[in-house]
Amino acid sequence: MQNPIQRFEDRFNAPVQPGQDTRHVPRRVQAIQHLSVWRRQGSDQKDYWLRQLIGEGFQQMISLALPKAPAVEVLPATAEMWLNMMSDMDLCPELDHPRIAKAFRLMYTRLREWPQIIDLIDHLPARPQKTQAAPQRTEEQHAQGASKLQDILDGLGKEQDNEPV
């Protein structure tokens, strides 16, 4: 087995193949590139908005260079696992997109190492309630309302006739 320094030197001194890029790409840049590819996948799926949020959140966390971050090669798999777990939470894009984005922002301020999904869930703000439309009134309810309104109007008309001038 070769020692790590020898492997590095062998790679460093290896002949450059025609068309091969010789620039070194830092691991964080590679991670951000892998996550960018992951974010673009599944654009036809209903949870694409959540994929975008998680991908963006992971890219920002990678830029923080946190300890215990997943390896570059497994970042997309880790992001996919977060996506699968959060997809089971019955999320609604209109209500939950701002909540999840805010949870990531809140989480960034307290991170000392790479978070677990429970850390994101703990930072989720309370979910606003969906506004429900008033139930449609039936014909019978419309008729009763019109009848009561007519009774009120008739009562007002009688009071005006009885008042002295």
N, C-alpha and C positions, 0 to 999 in steps of 0.2 A: 504494500500500500504506500502510495506516495504521500509525502507530507504536504500540508496545504500551501506552504510557500513555494514548493517545487511545482505544484499544479498551477499556481498563479503565474510563475515565471514561464512555464511551458505555454500557457495561453497567451501571455504577453509577447512572447518571442515567436509565436506561431506565424508562419507566412500568411500574408493577406491574400485572400482569394480575389480574383477579378470581380468587380461589382460589389464587393463586401464593404460595408460601412466600417470605418476604423475608429469612429468616435466612441467614447465611453458614454453610456447612458446611465445616469444614477438610478439606484433602485427605487427611490421615491418617484422619479419621473416614470419609470416603467410601471409602477403600481398605478399611478394616475392614468396612464395610457390603457392599462388592462381594464380599469374601472370604466373608462370612457367607452370602450368597446362593449362592456357588459351593460351599461346604461342604454345603449342603442338597441339592444336585443328586445324582442317581444313587444314591438310597438303596436301590434294588433291585439294585445291582451288587455283585459279590463283593469288590471292593476299596474299599468304602465306608469301612471302618475306616481305610484309608490316606488317603483323601480327607479324613477328619476330622482326622487327625494333621497332614497337610501344611497344611490350611487354618488350623488353630490355630497351627501354627508360623509361618506367614506373617503372621498377625495379630499375633503377639507381636513378630516382627521389625519390622513396620511401626511398632509403638509405640516402638521404639528409635530411630526417625528416622535410619536408617543412610544414609550416602552411597551413591550408585550403585544405589539401590532402583529397581525398575521403576516406570514411570508407573502411576498409579491405574487407567487404562483397560486396561492390559495385565497387571495382576496376576493376574486369573483365568486368563488364557492361560498365564502363566508357571507358575502352580500346576498347571494341567492338564498342562503339559509335564513337570514334576517327577513328577506322578502316573503318567504314561505310562512314563517312564523307570524308575521304581521298580517298577511293575507287572511289568516284564520281568525282575525279579530273583528270581522264584519265592519270594515272601514268604508266610509263614504267620502269620495273626493271633495265634495263641497264643504263638509264639516271638518274633515280630518287633515286635509292638506296643510292648512295654516297651523294646526296643532302640532303636527309632526315636525314641520319646519321650525317652529318655535322650540320644540323639545330639543332638537339638535343644537340650536343656538344656546339654549340654557345649559345643555350638557357640556358644550365646548368650554364654558367658563370654569368648570370644576374638574376637568379631566387631568389626571396625573398619569394614567396609563390607558391602554386601549380598552374601551368599554365593552360590556356585555349588553345584549338586547334589553335586559331588565332595566339597565341604567337609562336607556331611552324611554322606556315605558314609564318609569318613575318620574321623568321630567315632563310627561304629557300634561298640558293644561286640561282643565275640566272640559268635557265635550258639551258644546251648546246644543240645546234641544232643537229638534226639527220643528219648524212651525207647520202646524197642520191646518189645512183649509177647513173652514166651518162646514159642517155637513149640509148637504143640499136639503132645502125645505120641501116637504111634500105639498101637493095641491091642497090637501085638507088644512095644512098649517097656513098656507097662503090665504085660504078662504077665512079661517078663523081670525087671522091678523087683519084682513080687510074689514071684517065685521066689527071687530073691536075699534078699529080706527073710525069707522062710520059712526059707531055709538058715541065716541068721544066728540066727533065733529057735530053730531046732532045735539049733544049736551051743551056744547059751546054756543050753538045757534039759539037755543032756548034761553040761556042766561042773558044773551044780548037783547032778546025781545022783551024780557021781563024788567030790565033796568030802566029806571026813570031818566028822562033827559033833562 
